[in-house]
Amino acid sequence: MLKRDPLLAKLTSTTYLGFDFGTKKIGVAVGQTDTSSASPLQTIRSINQTPNWDVIGQLIKEWQPVGLVVGISRQQDGTDNPVTPRMLKFCRQLDGRYALPVYQQDETLSTFEAKQLLFDEVSLGAAKLWEVQDQLAAQLILQSWLNDRMTGDREC
């Protein structure tokens, strides 16, 4: 089996960053279209409920994504929940700061699903769970978006 140079893959694949927005912390994942897979990257702590733009900017500079995917949660009936307007504001801020396409992906229950996976299947304790759940939620958001894109069901 021929091994691919990860640096070459980073340069030749179409890379996206995915975000699980929260007022206290933001989970980040990275994904590539050539593998149609996403991986958790890190959790960024917000400063006074404001995204840490320095860290986000560093990640964008390092990974050089062609687009950003943000999870948007809504109520079961499709109406906004209390945090939805802040998620949409985060999308607008990403667009304004980095001039990259920003795609929205339904993320209803992604954090819940991430917690279930980590707690039930990996048996992480509460402290470690708090650190990584948002990264996994971002991975689930980005993976869903990549899957939709590959099957042609994605509206951009």
VMD Tcl script that draws the C-alpha trace (Angstrom):
set ca {
  {0.00 0.00 0.00}
  {1.35 3.38 -1.02}
  {1.50 5.91 1.80}
  {0.48 9.48 1.09}
  {2.53 12.32 2.42}
  {0.21 14.16 4.88}
  {1.71 17.51 3.88}
  {1.03 16.80 0.22}
  {-2.54 15.76 1.07}
  {-2.95 19.01 2.98}
  {-1.86 20.97 -0.10}
  {-3.79 19.05 -2.76}
  {-7.07 18.23 -1.06}
  {-9.96 20.57 -0.62}
  {-9.98 21.32 3.10}
  {-12.88 22.61 5.17}
  {-13.08 23.59 8.82}
  {-16.21 22.76 10.78}
  {-17.44 24.60 13.86}
  {-19.74 23.67 16.73}
  {-20.53 27.13 18.09}
  {-21.24 27.68 21.75}
  {-21.14 30.79 23.88}
  {-18.44 29.35 26.19}
  {-16.47 27.23 23.73}
  {-16.32 26.35 20.06}
  {-15.45 22.90 18.80}
  {-13.42 22.75 15.60}
  {-12.94 19.91 13.14}
  {-11.06 19.58 9.87}
  {-12.15 17.59 6.84}
  {-11.06 16.95 3.28}
  {-13.13 16.21 0.22}
  {-10.63 13.70 -1.19}
  {-11.20 11.38 1.76}
  {-14.74 12.59 2.54}
  {-13.82 12.43 6.20}
  {-13.63 14.81 9.12}
  {-11.53 14.68 12.27}
  {-11.79 16.56 15.55}
  {-9.21 19.34 15.81}
  {-9.54 21.36 19.01}
  {-11.79 23.25 21.39}
  {-11.49 27.02 21.53}
  {-12.59 28.75 24.71}
  {-14.52 31.95 24.18}
  {-13.50 35.17 25.89}
  {-16.46 36.79 27.69}
  {-18.82 34.88 25.37}
  {-16.96 36.22 22.32}
  {-15.18 33.86 19.91}
  {-11.40 33.86 20.24}
  {-10.72 35.27 16.77}
  {-6.93 35.03 17.20}
  {-7.09 31.23 17.55}
  {-9.66 30.89 14.76}
  {-7.46 33.03 12.51}
  {-4.42 30.87 13.30}
  {-6.35 27.71 12.38}
  {-7.52 29.25 9.11}
  {-3.97 30.32 8.29}
  {-2.57 26.88 9.15}
  {-5.17 24.74 7.36}
  {-6.02 27.15 4.52}
  {-9.57 25.87 4.10}
  {-11.62 26.64 1.01}
  {-14.77 26.92 3.12}
  {-16.17 26.87 6.63}
  {-19.09 24.80 7.90}
  {-21.04 25.94 10.94}
  {-23.60 23.85 12.78}
  {-26.92 25.62 13.24}
  {-29.40 24.27 15.76}
  {-33.09 24.89 15.71}
  {-36.13 23.60 17.56}
  {-37.74 20.37 16.40}
  {-40.40 22.39 14.56}
  {-37.74 24.35 12.63}
  {-38.02 27.59 14.59}
  {-35.00 29.28 16.11}
  {-33.92 28.36 19.61}
  {-32.34 30.96 21.94}
  {-28.78 30.41 20.61}
  {-29.65 30.28 16.87}
  {-29.27 34.07 16.34}
  {-25.78 33.94 17.88}
  {-24.84 31.04 15.59}
  {-26.01 33.02 12.57}
  {-24.04 36.05 13.78}
  {-20.95 33.82 14.08}
  {-21.49 32.77 10.43}
  {-21.66 36.41 9.32}
  {-18.54 37.26 11.33}
  {-16.60 34.35 9.78}
  {-17.66 35.51 6.33}
  {-16.71 39.12 7.02}
  {-13.35 38.35 8.63}
  {-12.02 35.63 6.34}
  {-13.84 36.08 3.01}
  {-14.43 32.33 2.74}
  {-17.71 30.62 1.87}
  {-19.61 29.77 5.06}
  {-22.02 26.84 4.85}
  {-24.68 26.09 7.44}
  {-25.37 22.52 8.50}
  {-28.23 21.38 10.70}
  {-26.65 20.34 13.97}
  {-29.70 19.48 15.99}
  {-28.60 17.03 18.66}
  {-24.95 16.86 17.49}
  {-23.58 17.81 20.92}
  {-25.97 15.35 22.57}
  {-24.83 12.64 20.14}
  {-21.18 13.50 20.80}
  {-21.71 13.24 24.56}
  {-23.44 9.88 24.16}
  {-20.61 8.52 22.00}
  {-17.92 9.70 24.37}
  {-19.65 8.75 27.60}
  {-21.20 5.43 26.57}
  {-18.74 4.04 24.06}
  {-15.43 5.53 25.16}
  {-16.31 5.84 28.86}
  {-14.77 9.26 29.33}
  {-15.17 10.96 32.67}
  {-17.06 14.23 33.01}
  {-13.94 16.47 33.01}
  {-12.44 14.97 29.86}
  {-15.89 14.83 28.25}
  {-16.26 18.60 28.78}
  {-12.93 19.16 26.98}
  {-13.58 17.11 23.85}
  {-17.35 16.91 23.28}
  {-17.42 20.08 21.16}
  {-14.61 18.81 18.92}
  {-16.54 15.62 18.28}
  {-19.74 17.60 17.69}
  {-17.84 19.73 15.13}
  {-16.61 16.51 13.51}
  {-20.17 15.16 13.29}
  {-21.38 18.47 11.77}
  {-18.60 18.55 9.18}
  {-18.92 14.84 8.40}
  {-22.66 15.26 7.80}
  {-21.97 18.19 5.47}
  {-19.32 16.21 3.56}
  {-21.68 13.23 3.27}
  {-24.48 15.46 1.95}
  {-22.09 17.05 -0.52}
  {-20.92 13.69 -1.83}
  {-24.49 12.46 -2.37}
  {-25.55 15.69 -4.06}
  {-28.08 16.59 -1.35}
  {-26.21 19.72 -0.25}
  {-27.54 23.19 -0.85}
  {-24.77 25.77 -0.60}
}
mol new
graphics top color blue
foreach p $ca { graphics top sphere $p radius 0.5 }
foreach p [lrange $ca 0 end-1] q [lrange $ca 1 end] { graphics top cylinder $p $q radius 0.2 }
display resetview
